[in-house]
Amino acid sequence: MARLQLNKLEKIYGGGFKAVHGIDLDVQDGEFMVLVGPSGCAKSTTLRMIAGLEEVTAGEIRIGERIVNALPPGKRRIAMVFQNYALYPHMKVRSNLAFGLRLAHVPKAERDAAVDEVARILEIEPLLDRLPKQLSGGQAQRVALGRALIKKPEVFLFDEPLSNLDAKLRASMRVRITQLHKRLKAEGMSSTVVYVTHDQTEAMTMGDRICVMKDGHIMQVATPKELYDRPANLFVAGFIGSPEMNVMDGQISDGAFHIGTQSVALDAGLMQRLQSRPDQAAFGIRPQHLRLSGHDGLRARLQSVEFMGHEVYLHAELDGHQITSVATAADYEAIGTDDDAIHLTPEPGQGHVFDRHNGTNVSLPVAV
């Protein structure tokens, strides 16, 4: 059993600074949960409290059936993979992998068998007799992952483990880690993961669910698709998705959202979903859902174009708002521009309405 529960968890440092504000989070047995947010949002602090490396000010951490607040890290049945690998430089890979088992007085034959098994799973058998200085970044990260895996923990904790790798290697390691998680889960082994990153690409491609944090608060916990399609508030809407969601201030009346001198018709389904009609509202639409059209739709002044291969990012100004549209290169070449003027049409059913007072997405369906 490797369910992880955080109940009203708080962290207050000396001087009264409150880093974590009574958060609740339920990570199911075998789930890959990603904590994501900007620097300073307390995601690493939260992870360190789970690991026992930071003292909990208030609240409860439960792993399985045990409350672990008072337990030292070695008694929590967790394993942590750090950003800097933390390998012992004077030990060969084999000894690095076996070190924790040796401290636990596991017999040598059993240690050797465990090392061989982990090396096979992570495809690092040829590295066993190398020193850490003889490893590439990706190889060192796999050894660090193996040292965590060999402990057979109830919960794996990852603290930005890929941030020191180049972009190509990060992509490769993302796949390796997610494949390893699926393999462990399929084989009935402990596979509950809490993974901290500031990179939304890692979060969206790796997590079963994602916990978006800001200033020590949880803004939303949901699947990657739900975060993208149904952001709970303006922060999540702007943080998740690349390019970020377009947000334009305006007013709602007569079945339309009015942006300056222009308006967007709101479909009947969206109007029915509106929980309230805020006096200060914002209309949000993702760049991928703002289509380049011929002479219909919203008129904007094109400012710059980014060619991304098969896609084109169009950056424009619309009644005082900076907006972005993603079009295929073929559509852009076919439609072109008229004196830097472009016309953009929101896809039906893809718009969101936010309350500017509190940032809430008031156009989401009300939970029953």
N, C-alpha and C positions, 0 to 999 in steps of 0.2 A: 504493500500500500504506500503510495507516494504522493498523495494529495497534499498541496501546500495552501494554507490559508493565512491571510493577513487580516486581522480584525482591529480596526481603529488604531492603526499603527502610527506612532508619532516619534519624531526626533527633534529635540531642542538642544542646541549647543550652549556652552557657557556664554553668558552675556545676553541670553534670552532669544537668540536667533532660532526661529522655528523652521526647520528644513523640510519636514514631512508633516502633513496636516491631517492626521487621523484617517489614513487611507484603508479601504477594504478591497481585497483582491482574493479570488478563489481560483487556484490553478489546479485543474483536474489531473488525476493520475494518468501519466503518459502524454500530457499535453506539452506542446512547445509554445511557451508564452514569451513574447518579446516586450520589454520595457523600452519605449522610445520617447524621445523629446529633445529639446535643445539643451546645450550646455547649462548646467546649473539648475536643472529641473528636479534633482534629487533622485534620479533613477539609480545611480551607482550607490548612493547612500542607502537606498532601500535594499539593494542587493547585498551590501555589506552587513546590514542588520540581519538579513536572512542567514548569512554565512556565520554570524557571530563575531564579526570583526568590528562592528559598531554596537554600542550599547543602546538598547531600546528605552526611550523615555516613557512611553505609555503604549498600551495596546498589547496584542498577542500575536505570536508567530506559532503556527501549528503545522508540524510535518507528520502526516499520517494521523495517528491518534495522540501524538505527544505534543505538549506545549514545550517549546525549546528555548524560550527567552533566557533562562538561567544556565543553559548548557554551553560549554566551550565549543569552539568550532569542530574539534576532533570527535565530539560525541553527538553531532547533529546528523550524521550519515549523509553528508553533502560532499560534493567535490567541486572545486572552483578552477576555472581556466581564466588566467589573467591576460591583460593586453601585452605584457612584456615577457610572456612564456614562463619566467621564473624557473628555468632549468639550472641544475647545479653544474657550473662550467668545468669542474675537475672530474666529473663522472661521465662515463660513456652512456649512450642512450639506454642500454640494457639496465644499468644501475639506476639511472634516473627513473625508469619505469617501475623498478622493483623497490625503490626506496621506502615508500609508504608501507608496503607489505613487510619489509624487513623490520621497520619500527614496530609493527604490530606483531612481530615474532612469528610470522607465517613460515612454516618449514621451507627449506630451500627448494626442494623438488616441486612443491606447490607454487612457489614464487616463479620458478623457471617456466612452469606450464602456463601460468597466467600471463607472463611476459610474451611467450610465444603466441598465445591466443590473441592478445591485443595487437601485437605486431602484425599478425595475419589479417585481422579485421581492418586495420588502418594502412596496410600495405607498406610497412616500414621495416620489414625483415632485413633488407640490405643495410639499414642504418644502425643496427643494434650495437655495432662495435665502433661507432664514431663518437667523437666528442661534440658538444653543442656548437663549438666554433666552426666545425666542419659541415654544418647544416645550413641549407637555405632557409629563408623565412617561412615558407610553406612547410618544409620538413620539420622545423622546430615547433611550429604550431601543431602539427600532427602528433609529435612526441608529447607536447603539453596536454593534448586531448587524450592521448593514451594513458598518461599518468593519472588523469581523472577517471577514465573508464575502468582502469584496473582495480580501483577501490570498490567497484560495484555499489555506488551510492544510491540513495533513494531519490536525490535531486541533484541535477547538474546546474551549476551557476556559471554563466559566461559574462565577463566584464569587458566589453568591446574587444573581443579577441582578434579581430581581423584588421584593426585600424592601422597597424604598422605594415601591412602588406600593400603591394601595388594593386592597381585596379583589376588587372587580369587575374592575379592570384587570389584576390578577394572573391571574385566571382567563382573561381574553381573551388575555394574552401567553403563557400556558402553551400554549394551542391554537395560536397563531401559531408558536411555536418548534418544537413537535412536528410541525406540518404542514410547516414549512420543512425539518426534518430528513428527513422522509419524501420530500419532493420532491427534495432533493439526492441522496438515496440512489437514487431511481428513475431519476434522470438520470445516474447513474454518477459523480457528483462526490464529493470527499472529504467525509465526513459523520460521522466518528468524534467523539463528544461525551463529555466528562467534565463533569458538572454538579453543583455543590455546593449543598446547601440544608439547612436545619434543619427545613423544613416537610415533614412526611410526605405531605401531600396532593400537593404538587409531585412528590415522589419517586414516589408510587404511580401518578400519572396520566401522567407523562412518560417514565419510564425503561423501556428494554427489560429491563435488570436493575438491581438496586439493591445497593449495597455499604453495609451498616449498620456504623457505626464507634462505638467507645466507648473513651475514654482511650488513643487511639493504636493500638488493636487493631481488626482486622476481625472482627466478630461473625458475619456471614453475608453471602454474595453469592448472590442468587437473583432470579428474576422476581418482580414484584409479587404475583402469585397465590400463588406458592410461599411467599413470606415470610408472607403472611396465613394460608394454610392449614397450613403446616408450619414454624413458627418453630423454629430450632435450639436456642434457649435462652430463659430467662426474660426477658433484656433485650430481645431482638427481639420476643418475645410482647407485652411491655408497651409497646414503643416504636411498633410498627406496628399500626395499627387504631384507630378512633375510634368510640365510647369504647374505652379499652384493655381488654385481656383481663382477665376475672375470674380471680384466682388464690387458691386456698384450700388451707391446709395440712391434712394428714390422713394416714391410713394405708391401705394396700392389704391386704385380706384377703377370702377367700371370694368372689372375683369382683366386689368392690365397692370403691369408694373411700369411706372413712368420714371425714366432716367433723363433728367434735363428736358430737352425738347423732343425726345424720342420715347418710345414705349415698346414693351414686350408683352404680347398677349399671354396671359396665364391660362393654361388648359383647365378644363373643368375639374379634372382629378386633383390638380394642385390647389385650386381654389377650395375644394371640399376638404383637403387635408389641412388647410391653415388652421392652427389651433387658436390663433388670435390675429388681429390686424394691428400690428405695432405702428405707433405714430412715426417712429424713426426706424425705417426698414432698410435692408440691403438685399439685393438680388445676386445670387451666386450661380455661376455656370462654369463648368470645367472647360479648359481650352479645347479639349478633344470633342466637346459637344457644341462648340460655337463654329458653325460651318461657314466656309467661304462661299458666297453666292454671287450671282451676276449683278442684279440691280435691285434686289429685294432685301429686306431685313434692316438691321441697324447700320447706319452709315458711320464709318470711322476713318480717321486719317492715319495712313500707314507711316510708321516711323522707322522701323528696321525689320530686316528679314534674316533669319538664321536658317541656313540649309543644313539639315541633319541627315542627308542621304535620301531615303524615300519619303521623309517628312520635311515640312517647312514650318518653322515657328514664325508667325506674323505678330509683331508687336505694334500696337496702334493706340491712338488716343480717341476716346469716345466721350464727348461731353464732360471733359475734365477728369476722366478715369483712364488709367493705364491698363490696357487689357492685352491678352494674348490669345491667339487662335492657332490650332494645329491643323494644317491641311496637308494633303498628299502633294508631292512635288508636281505630279501630273495635273492635279486640279489647279494649282497655283499658276502653272504655265498656260493652262487652257483658258482660265478666266482673266489672269493678269490684273492690272490696276489702271485706273483712270485718274491721272493727275494725283497719284498717291492716295486716292480714295478707294476704300474697299467696303463691301457690304457683307455683314455677318448675320447668320440666322441661327438662333438657339434651337437645338433639337427639342421637339415636344417631349414633355415629361421629365426633362433632365435639369430643370431649374430648381433652386432652393431659395427660400425666403428666411432671412435671419432678423432677429430683433436686435437693433443696434445698441439698446440699453444694456442687455446682458449677454449678447452673442449667441443666444439659443436659436437653433434651427426650428422655427415654428411651423414649418411645412411638412415635418415628418409625421407619419401616422401615429396616432395616440395608442400607446400600448394598452391592451385589454387585460 
